[in-house]
Amino acid sequence: LTQMKYTGPEIEKSKLIPYYSQFLSEEEMKLYVEYFSRELPTTFRVNKHNRSDEFQQAAESLFDQYFQKRIPDKSQMQKLSSIPAAFQFIPSRIQLRSDENLNKVHKFLVLANESGYVTRQELVSMLPPVFLNCQKGDQVLDMCAAPGSKTSQLMEQVGINGLVVANDLELQRCHVLMHGVVQQPTPQLVITNLDASKYPCLQKFDKILCDVPCSGDGTLRKAREIWGKWSPAFALGLHEVQLKILIRGLQLLKVGGTICYSTCSLNVIENEAVVATVLGKFKNSVKVVAQEGLSELKRSPGLQQWKVGDVDGSFCEEFDSTKQKLKQTMFPPIDPLVKDQLTKSMRFYPWLNNSGGFYVCVLQKTAELENDDLSQLIENQAMNYEKLNEKTDFDMNFSKNMPLHPQKKIVQQEIIQAIKDKFQFESIFEQNDADQILENSSQRELLDIQASRVYLLNKHVQKILYANQNAFCTFHIVQAGCGCFEKHTGVRNNDKLNYRVEGPMGFLLQNTRFQMEMSLQLFMQIVKNGLQGENTSLKFDLIEDKTLVNELKKLESGQIYLVKIIGDSLTAQFINELSIMSFIGGNSIDVHIKRKPRNCLYCLLENQDIEEIIESGQAKRKANYRERREQKRKEGKGEKREKEASQKELDKEEKKE
Ligand SMILES: C[S@@+](CC[C@H](N)C(=O)[O-])C[C@H]1O[C@@H](n2cnc3c(N)ncnc32)[C@H](O)[C@@H]1O
């Protein structure tokens, strides 16, 4: 397969061509048009989600086997050695979709992405977190985070005992971010909805990702409409906010910490001009850090000299105050030291690595910022915040009058105790001195024990909520930590303290006494039985091994168990770290996996095409309806109306197919 080329009329007429001809050589301009008109390869990462390196390796191998069977030509599929568990397919998304055979791969990838096993992400978009290189336990701010693909990389880097504060100005986009991580255990995550350029100071951060809003002209390979729509006004309009966000990031960064500034634009006004301004402003306290890592990915040094393009297509070499849209900060620096540093920032042109276009610059704060009024204020606030460290008892007895964030409140110990007693687990967070469970409930009374969902947060997240509740700094928190227990309110269930584990939280129960050893074969039979998400429980009658059935019958009915697959195969390792819960009924067994992840897991482990699953599921559903109708008829309840209703159901099902 060769890469498809786009030859729409917009390319020749696009204002991008005369604009970039001012910055790039003739040879580079040829490459610019050549590469930006090609389809973008498909890239994705296998997610680790706070699990071990061995888990990620096992997952990577399983995905590799799956894809090798379907794309045997090695030139069409590569693992990206520089980025953990990242893959690149030369066929673009569109090619994958339109090719008869590759379409199956496409469908599987979509499913794996929706199920949370992989994240589809452009190669260059994976780079900023890799360069930022956060360490386990780091406290990180992601200033412009939605939709959140980089946030998930940061969470993997800092682990469950670190902190990632992911922020975005758009509330809707914050929700997209939140739903994107819902499959993951994220006790280290806080999502806030604020203007990053005025981000309040609660604390200072070890690392900051500053992936600012930009004109996006580096995404031309997938966003074709930019060819026609683009104007120099885009960058001119964004420069100021980009600069403000970077300055605020530097104010919130600890001395010695690093900040990664990035855009998916190649426009110098949004990139080098912003970086040069902060380097000029904070000469003695900020420097660019050259990046030796990821050496297999080619890059060009940042520009040192440029002209500033105005909206009318003209270019200025020097600041001219009569040109309203142009600002002094958009012009190249004069100071040779600043110029020199700009070459340590990185331009990723599409022709260098067959990717999208991107700009990345890693800056270090070497001392407190000079000439900055806000810095002292922020420093004082951060010190107040640090004093909270002295407070160890976060399980406060809030009175009703206390200012409290509407979404969060402390659950009564009674609930926590009931949960611990029920599941008999020693939380991994307790071992790390970081366990705390809060409730999310806006409508209810403060100490109401009807908590519908119980959240798990680590100590950093807890501290942010505490500070926020105490009103020395209040701001909009969209989500903190992750839901881990849900109240079970069945009709027959009068137990006020009956909680169930939520999907991805099985990992909390590693040390529970409720564990069930299971053969891989039985596990796959259970998974297969519920591929369509209906009547998922596997009846004991269908299990061949009757000794096993007798063992299962001895287990406590109605209880959930953590699945432990016997053996040390790659597959067993992978499933065990997924921490899947199984449910034992009176005469059946099931596993807690929702329909999409279940289908995806089955395809992956059995190396099956997704269509086969869907077809067999549809056939099964049809058979189920027929069986039910037949049973009703036999029971003498086959009244005309019922028949019609069930016929309707069947027709509906056939129509759907
Ligand atoms: C380039 S996107 C970020 C992509 C994200 N880092 C990722 O990897 O998924 C820029 C984001 O900045 C947000 N944004 C725009 N202005 C902002 C501001 N003043 N403060 C915070 N976020 C802002 C936009 O809503 C958008 O989601």
The ligand as an SDF file (V2000), in Angstrom:
LIG
                    3D

 27 29  0  0  0  0  0  0  0  0999 V2000
   -3.9730   21.5420   21.8130 C   0  0  0  0  0  0  0  0  0  0  0  0
   -5.3810   21.2850   22.7650 S   0  0  0  0  0  0  0  0  0  0  0  0
   -4.7670   20.2800   24.0300 C   0  0  0  0  0  0  0  0  0  0  0  0
   -4.6040   18.8430   23.6580 C   0  0  0  0  0  0  0  0  0  0  0  0
   -4.3110   17.9620   24.8460 C   0  0  0  0  0  0  0  0  0  0  0  0
   -3.1020   18.3800   25.5210 N   0  0  0  0  0  0  0  0  0  0  0  0
   -4.1810   16.4940   24.4680 C   0  0  0  0  0  0  0  0  0  0  0  0
   -3.0960   15.9860   24.3130 O   0  0  0  0  0  0  0  0  0  0  0  0
   -5.2110   15.8300   24.3320 O   0  0  0  0  0  0  0  0  0  0  0  0
   -5.5820   22.8110   23.5720 C   0  0  0  0  0  0  0  0  0  0  0  0
   -6.6580   22.8180   24.6370 C   0  0  0  0  0  0  0  0  0  0  0  0
   -6.5500   24.0670   25.3180 O   0  0  0  0  0  0  0  0  0  0  0  0
   -7.8360   24.4260   25.7640 C   0  0  0  0  0  0  0  0  0  0  0  0
   -7.7650   25.8700   26.0800 N   0  0  0  0  0  0  0  0  0  0  0  0
   -7.9280   26.9380   25.2680 C   0  0  0  0  0  0  0  0  0  0  0  0
   -7.7070   28.0710   25.9450 N   0  0  0  0  0  0  0  0  0  0  0  0
   -7.3950   27.7300   27.2090 C   0  0  0  0  0  0  0  0  0  0  0  0
   -7.0970   28.4450   28.3880 C   0  0  0  0  0  0  0  0  0  0  0  0
   -7.0430   29.7720   28.4040 N   0  0  0  0  0  0  0  0  0  0  0  0
   -6.8820   27.7480   29.5200 N   0  0  0  0  0  0  0  0  0  0  0  0
   -6.9410   26.3940   29.5220 C   0  0  0  0  0  0  0  0  0  0  0  0
   -7.2140   25.6670   28.4390 N   0  0  0  0  0  0  0  0  0  0  0  0
   -7.4410   26.3110   27.2960 C   0  0  0  0  0  0  0  0  0  0  0  0
   -8.7310   24.0380   24.6300 C   0  0  0  0  0  0  0  0  0  0  0  0
  -10.0520   23.8530   25.0880 O   0  0  0  0  0  0  0  0  0  0  0  0
   -8.0800   22.7370   24.1540 C   0  0  0  0  0  0  0  0  0  0  0  0
   -8.7110   21.6450   24.7370 O   0  0  0  0  0  0  0  0  0  0  0  0
  1  2  1  0
  2  3  1  0
  2 10  1  0
  3  4  1  0
  4  5  1  0
  5  6  1  0
  5  7  1  0
  7  8  2  0
  7  9  1  0
 10 11  1  0
 11 12  1  0
 11 26  1  0
 12 13  1  0
 13 14  1  0
 13 24  1  0
 14 15  1  0
 14 23  1  0
 15 16  2  0
 16 17  1  0
 17 18  1  0
 17 23  2  0
 18 19  1  0
 18 20  2  0
 20 21  1  0
 21 22  2  0
 22 23  1  0
 24 25  1  0
 24 26  1  0
 26 27  1  0
M  CHG  2   2   1   9  -1
M  END
$$$$
